[in-house]
Amino acid sequence: MAAAQASPAQIPLGAYIFRRLRSIGVHHIFGCPGDFNLNLLDHLYTVEDINWIGTCNELNGAYAADGYARVRGIPGVLVTTYGVGELSAINGISGAYSEHVPIIHIVGTTSRLAQKDHTMIHHTLGEQWDHDTFQQMSKPVRSAAANLVNDASFAEDVDKVIEVCVKTRKPVYIFVPMDTPDILISSERLDTPLDLEITNPGKEDIEAEIVELILNRMQTAEKPSVLVDVFAHRYGLAKVITELLDFTAFPGFVTPLSKSILDETGPHYNGLYNGKLTPSKQVKDRVENADFLLHIGPLPSDSNTGGWSQNFNEKGRIILHPDYISIWGRRWDGVNFVPIVKKLLAAARARKTEFTKSGSQFLLNNIPSSIQKNGIVNGNSKLALRGPLEQHHVWKQFSPFLRKGDCVIAEVGSAQYGTLDLELPTEAVFFTQLYYSCIGFTVGALLGALVARREQGNNGRVILFVGDGSLHMTVQEISTIIRNRFKPTIVLINNQGYTIERVIHGPAQQYNDISESWDYQQMLHFFGAPKASKSYRAGTYEELESVLRDPEFNSNQHIQLLEIFMDKFDSPWMLTEQVNIMQEKSSLALRKWDEECGRKRLVLDSNLFRSQYVLSQSASQQAAAKSAELRQLENGLE
């Protein structure tokens, strides 16, 4: 049977999908081949300037698409196969959904005929062999889905789901039955650009009212502040907000998840606010006592708020969120903040004469310049540190190493809390998965970030801070990074296990240990790194300083590894305090709930090398027992 020839007005569905993705700026697709997506992938190679990046597994592919989206500001794209592939990726998709990262997950599925007949084909499950089972599993972690089963609406369905992904900044799915990629469809819709603009249709009057309310309050504020949170980054508002700060001279602050959205060397960056865990008391006081606080794009998770310890003056707080606007308790649901922020800047400029009084009066004149620039008090930065590396001091040693345009990625755990103390240079990019917090995320995300930076033509360095426990989860993706000739700097924290879990529970328990037989110094070459690539080690401040001052290490001509050694029971101050706050809140809530339900517990004490059962004790008895346990730990007793 001869293959049909496409007319100028026709195009295979597979090619249509990839051309639409190319039209929104996507140049690379991540994923793994599988028998239900192979003929779909064939069409990728017919579309100019779009390329395939095969990953070691689908989970890492999802992480890569996530990292790509965070850096590029457009959807990352992942292709997997039915069942086994899409389920492998779902954890990565879940993280993207929780943190509003746009990913288009394309799944090659069984043929429509097999679906109709409930064929007992490989990868299916259940007694009835319902081929839609896996689609139901991904419903909670997607904002939309297109199941391409209707020939008449193929193109329309693809277009709609891409638009939803861009507008919601959340993952979407496209299910492509294996009998459909080769079907010829009209290419007419490709002549019409997708509708990607975020608007509030029919709510223009509400927008005007909101802008007027905010503007009037801005003009009378005595102690204004602007707290820029992570959704402002996700929705591409960094430039607009920076212009707003430039125009008003209001002081700007960030949260842990939004670090780097404001230029930390700029005049209006004043520090990081994290509730009780804010590094600077002056910053904490200024944000919490502001009579006008414009809070843009909040994500109020425990890890982004100092364990829900933010303490705002609600009488002066205005919340601009993707799903609602709140002004002094009055709330407008279903109003997206993107048009509001843009119109607020335009309206402020239109009333330029009314803002002339602001000038520089709102700069934090009562806060030392070191706080204004850095948001932290370093003390004597010239103080020479000696001896073994410690979590409390080591992170700030990397600040002088960073330079303009670097991209810093911090893994879940020690790294993500420690790197919050970094002072970032101009045009630096920083991201971490602080909310979903899935260990191992950054190795795949590093690949995605590298691909994104290459697309952008950005030659700045990409630096990953990752712990040994996290690395064990996803290490094989380093081979893909090497295969594609990328040259990141990987800073590996070797502290023999899951430090963040040790801080939370069971510091000396075996379940928080990992294999210590890995030779990380051989890792890069095992995965095929060029002979010229190097691996470095540092266990003391003197050794670390020597590496960070090494011209070859700074030049970053090849992929390179810096392995730093720290004590397994050591942790960054912010991580320790975060856990303390959360455990106190959790214990109080659990105790109250138990009292209400009349239940009792038998608690295992995990702080000893050998676990013991601990019955209910008085506070003094518990304190004495804890002291004895700690002494045992320190003396290495069993």
N, C-alpha and C positions, 0 to 999 in steps of 0.2 A: 504494500500500500504506500503510495507516494505521499510525502509530507506536504501539507498545505502551505502555500506561500502567502505571507502577510502582505496585505495591500498597504499603501502609504497611510491609510486611516486606521490600520489595525496593528495591534502589538500583543505579544503573549502576556498573560496575566503576570507571570514571574518578572518579566522585564518592566511591566508597569509599576509593580511594587518598588523595585529598586530605583527606577527613574524618579518616582515620587520622593523617595528618601533622599536621593541626590539633590532634588530641588529645594530641600530645606537645609542643605549644607552638609549632609552626611557624606563622608568620603571612605569610611571604613566600617565593616560589619564584623562583629565578633561571633564566635560560636563553635559548634562541633557538628561534623557531618553525621547523618544517620539515614537509614534506608528510606525514611519517609520525607526527607527534605532534599535529597540529592538532585532530583531534576529541577527543583526550585533554585538551588544554588548554581546550576548551570547557567541560568539567566543572568546571574550577577556579572558574569564575565562579558556579557553583551552590552553592558552599560558603561559608558566612558567615565573614568575618574572615580570609580568606586571599587574598593578592594576588600579582600577577605583576610581576616586575621584569625586563624584557627587557634583555639585555646586547648589546654590539656584536659579540661573537663568543663562541663556546663556551668558549674558553680563559679569557677574562676572567670568564665565568660561573662556571667552576670555582673560580677565585680568589676570586670574591665569596662563593660558598657556603662556602669555607674560612674567610674572614675572619669571616663571620657565625657559623660554628660556634665559632670561637675566643672570640668575645665573648659569645655567648649560652650556650655550654656545652651546646647541643643540636645535632642534625644540621642542617647546611645542606642545601638541596635544589636540585638542578640538573636541568633537563629539556632534552634534546637530541634530535636526530633521528638516524635510523639511519646508520651508516657515517661520512659526512663530518662530522656533528655530534659524535658520540661520540668519534671519533678526535681531533678538534680539542681536546676537553676532557681527553684522557687524561693529558697532562702535568700539568695542575692536579690531577687525581685522584691521580696518582703522588706528588706532593708531600704531599698530605693523608695518603696511606697511610703514607709514611715517617715523618711526624711525629704519627701517631695523631690525626688530625682527622676527626671523623665527617661524612661526606657521603653523602646518598642520591641517586644518579645515576639518573634515570629516562630510559630511551631508548625513543622510539617506533620500532618496527621494522616491517618488511614484514608483510603478513598471513600468517596460518598457512597458507593455501592456496598463496600464492606461495612460502613456505618449503618446503612439501611438494613442489611441482612444480619447485623450483630455477629459478624464473622469472628470465630475464635482464632484470631491472628496474634502473633507474638506482640508483646508489650501490653496487651489488654489484661484486664483483671475482672474478678467477680464472676458470678454464676450466669448472669445474663449477657455478659460481654458488651455492656453499654460503652460505646466508644467516646461518649461525652463525659465520662467520669472524671477524667483529669481536668477538663475545662471547668468543672464545678469546683475543683480544689483551688484554682487560682482566682476565683471570684473575689475573695476578700482583699487581694493584694493588687488589684488593678482598678483603674478608673473607667475603663471601657474595653470592649472586645469586639472584633469582627470575625465571624465564622463564615468563611467564603464558600457557601454552599449554594448560593443563588447566582446563576450565570448573569442574570439581567442586572444585578446590582454590585458586581465585583468591584468596579472602579470606585463607585460611590462609597461603598463600605470601607475600602482602604483609606480613602481621603478623609472620611469622617473620623476614623479612629486616630489618624495621625494628628488631626486638628485638636482632638481632645487631649492627646498626650502633651502637646505644646502648651495648651491653655491651662491645664490642671497641674502640670509639672509632676505627673505621676505615671507609673508604668501602664501600658496598654498591651493587649495581646492581639495578634493576627493569626488565626488558625487557617492553615492552607492545606486542604486535602490534596493528597499526592496526585490525583487525577486532574487537578486544575491549573498548575503553572504553565502548561503548554497551550491552554485554550486561548484563541485569538479574541481580543476584545477591542472596542473602539478606543483609540488614543486621544479622542477629542478633549477629554477633561484635562489632559496634560497642558493644554493651552491656557487654562485658567489657574492662576496661582491659588494655593490653599489659603484659607482664611485663618491666619495665625494671630491676629490682633486680639488682645484681651480687652473687652469692653463690658459695660453694664447696660445692655440694650434696654431702652425704655425707662432708664433711671437717671437720666441727665439732670432732672430737677433735684433729685436726692443728692447727686454728686455736687451740684452747685451749692446746696445747703450745707453739706459737710465741709466743703472747702472754705466757705464763708465763716463757719463756726471756728474752724482751726485758725484761719488767718487772723480773725479778730483777737483770739487769745494770744497768738504769737506776738502781736503788736503791743500787748500790755504786760507780757511776762517779765518778771524781775530776775528769776533764776531758772531760765530755760535749759533743757537738755534734750538730746536726741539719742535714743537707744536703738541702734540698728541691729536687727536680729537676722536669723539665717534665711527666712523666706524672702527677705529683700534681695539676697544674693540669688536665690533660686529663680526669681522672676526678673532678673537682669536689671535691677534698679540701682546698682552701685553708682553709676555715673550721675544719674538724676539726683540721688541723695547727696553726693559730694558737691554738686552744683548748688543744692539747697543750703548746705552748710557754708559753702563759700559766700553765698549771698547774704545769709542771715548772721553769720559769725557765731551761730549757736555751737556749743561744745558737743562733740559726737562721741559715743561710746559703743562698744561691741559686746557680744556675749561669746562664750566659748565656741559655739557652732558658727558664729559669723566672723571669727578672727580673720583678718586680712581684707574684709570688704571695704574698710577705710584704710587709706594709706597711713601707716603708723609713723611715718616721718612728716606727715602733713600737719598744718597748723590747727586743724579742728579735730584731730584724733586725741582723745584724752584718757584712754585706757579701757580695760576690760572689766565689765561688771558681771559678777557671778554670785549675787546675794551675799551670804555670810562669808563666802570664799573669795570675795573680791580682794585682789592682792594689795590694793591701796585703800586705806581708810578714807582719804580725801575723795577718791573716786566714788566710793560707796556712799558717802554722805551727800555728795553732789547729786547723784542719780536719785537717791531715795528722798531727798528733800526738795527736789525740783517743783516749782509751782506750775511749770508747764513741761510735761514729759511726753514727747512724741515717740511712741514705741512702735517701730515699723517692722512688721513681719515676725512676730514672736512665735517661738516653738517652746512652750513651757514644760518641757520634760524635766525629770529630776536632775539629770546630768548637765542640763543647760541652764539651770537656775540655782546651783549650789544646794541641791537637795530641797527644792521648793522653798528656799529661804530668801527669795526676793521680797523686798519690803517697800513698795511704792507708796507715794502720796496719791491715792486714787482720785482725790479731788482735782488733781492737775494732770492726770494721765489720759492720753488719747491713744487708742490701739488701732493700728491699720493692719488688717489681716487679709489673706486671700479670700476668706469666706465671710468676713463681717467687718464692720467698723463700729468702734465703741468710743463715745465721747462722754466722760463723766457719768457713766452708768447708762446712758441712752445708747441703744444698739440698733444697727441696721444689718440684718442678716441678708445674705445673698448679694452683697455689694463687694466686689473685688477691689483691693487696694491699689492696683497698678494705675488705673486712670486717675485715682484720687491723688497719688503722689505726684504724677506728672502735671496735673492741673493745679496742684498746690504751688509747685515751683513757678508755673506760668503766671498764676495770680499774684504771687509775691513780687515777681519782676514787674508786673503791671502796676504795682503800687510802690514803686521804688522810692518815691519821696517819703513815704510813710515809714520806711525802714532805715532812713538815714541816721536816726538816733542810735541805732544799734552799734554801728562801727565795730570797735573792738571791745566794747564794754562787757560782752558776755564771755570773753575768753576767761579762763579760770585764773584770774589774777591772784587769788588767795591760795592757789595750789602751786607748789614748787615746780619749776620748769621740768625737773626730772620726771615728775608725775605727768605733766602735760604731754611729754613726748613719749614716755615709755609705759605709763600706766602702772609701773611697779617701782619700788624703791630698792635699788641694788646695793645700797651702802657703798663701801669703798670698792669700786669695780677693779681697782688696781691691786687689791690684796691678792698676794700669791697663794694659790692653793697647792697643797702637797699631799702625797699619799694616795690611798685607794679612792677610786671614784665613788661618789655618793649621790643619791637621787636629789638631795636638797640643793646641791650646788652645780651638778654637772650640766644641766640643761642650758644655763645661761652662758656656759663656755662656748656654745655653738653660735651664739648671736653674732660675734665678730666674723665668723666663718661665712655667714650668709651674705649674699650680694644681690644687687638689683636684678629683679626678674626671676629669682629662684622660685621653684614650686616645692613646697614642703608638705609631705604627706605623713600623718601620724597614725600609727596603728592603735587599736583599742588597748586600753590598759595603761601601763606606766608611761608609754610614749605620748599618748594623747593628753594626759594631764601634765606631764613634764614640759611638753613643747608649748603649753600655754604661757610659759614664762619667757619664751623667745621674743626678742625684739626684731621684728621683721623689717627688712629694707624696703625701699619704694618699689612698687610694681610686683611685689612678692605675692604669691598665691599660697594659701594654706587650707588644707581640709582634713577632716577626720570624721569617722562615723560615730559621733559621741552619743547619739540617741539610741539607735538600734544596737550598736556595740557588739558586732559579731566578729570574734577574733579570727584573724586570717584574711579579713576583708582587703587590707591594703596591698597585698602582693598582686592580686588581680587588678585592683584599682590603679596601681602603679603602671601596669601595662596600658590601661585605658588612658591615663594622664599623658603618658609618653606619646601615644598615638595622636592624641588631641593636640599636644604641643607641636608635634611635627606638622600637622595640618595647618596650624596657625603660623608656621614659619618661625616659631619662637625657639631660639637657641639657648635660652636660660637653662640652668641646671635643674634636674628633678631629684629631690633628696627624700629618701624614705627612712623613717625611724620605725623600727619594728622589733618586737620582742621575740625571743627564741620560741616560746610556746606558740605564738601566733604563726611564726614562720613555718613551724612543723605542719600546720593545717594546709597550707597552699603553696609550699615552696616550689613545686614543679613548674609554676608559671614563670619562674626566672629563666627557664629554658626558652620560652617563647620570646621573652624580652631580648635575650641574646640572639636568638634566631633572626629577629627583625632589626638587629644591629643598633639597638638603643644602648645608651651609656649612663644609666642612673648611678647615683651614689646611694648605697644601702648601708645605713647605720644599724647594726644588729646589737641589741641589748642581750648579753648572755648572763642571765641570772637564774639559770637552772629550773625554769618552770613557769607556772601561771601566777605571776606576782599579784595581779589584780584579784585573783581568787584567794590567794593567801591572805590578803588584806581583809577580804570579806569574811572568810571562814576557813578554819583548818590550816593555819600557816605551815605546820610541820607534817601535815598528813600526806601520805604517799600519793593520793589521787591528784595532788597539785604538782607532782614531779613529772618531768619528761625525761626521755633518753638523753644522757649526757655523753653518749659515744659519738655524736655527730662531730665531724671535723669541718667546721665552717670555713676554715682557711682553704680547703680544697673544693668548696662548693661551686664557685664560679667556673672553675676549669672542668669540673665534673659535668656541668651543664653545657660545656662547649664554648666558654668565653675565650676571646683572643688571648694568645700567650702574653701579650703586653699588659693585660689587665692585672691588677694587683689587689691583694687583700691585706689589710692592716689590723693590728691589735693594740688595744690600750686598756690597761688596768689601773693606771694612776693618772693624776692630773698632769704630771710631767710628760708621760707618754702621749696623752691626748693632745696636749699643746704642741708637741713635736709633729704629730700627724697633721693637725689642723693648720700648721704653718708650712707644711711641705708644699712647695710649688707644684710638684707633680700631682699631688692629691687635689689641690685646688684647681688645676687645669681640667681635670675630669675628661680626659681624652678617651677613656674606655670605661666600661662598667667597672665599678670598684666597690669593695666591701670594707667597712670599718667595724670590727668586732670590739665592743666595749664590755668590760666585766664589772658587774656590781653584785653586792650581796643579795642572796635570795629573799631575805626578809626586809630589805630596804624598799621604800616606795616614795614617790613624790608627795610633798606635803598636801597638795590639793586633793590627790586621790585618797590619802588617809583621812583627811577631814571630811571629804564627801561621804565616805563609807560610815564614819562615825555619826554624822548627822542623820543619814538614812537609817542606820541601825537603831538609833535612839527613837526616831519616829515610828519605825516598824515595831519595835518592842512595846512601846506604849500602846499602839493600836491593837496589837495582838493580845496584850494583857487585858485590855478592856473588853475585847471580843470574847476571850476565854471566860472572863468573869460573868459576862452576860449569858453565855451558853452553859456555864457551870462545868466546864471541861478542865481537865488537868493534863499536864504534859510530863513526859520523861525525857529530859534533854541530854544529848550526848555532848560532852565537853571535848571539843576538837583541838584544844590548844596544847594537849600533851602529845608526846610521840606515840604513846599507847593510850587510846581513847578509854575513858572511864564514864560510867553512868553517874550523873549528878542529879540528886534529888533537890527539891525546893529547899533553899537555904535563906537565912536572913541576909540583908545587905552586907553586914560586916563579915559574915562567914564567907560570902561570895568574894568579897574583896581580898580576904586573907588567902582563899584558895587560888585566886587569880595571881596574887603576888608569888605564891609558891610555884605555880606553874611556870611563870615567866623566869623565875630563878632556875628551874630545871632546864628550860630551853637554853638559857644563856650558858649553863654549865655543861650542856650536851648530855644530860642524864636521861635515862629511860625510866 
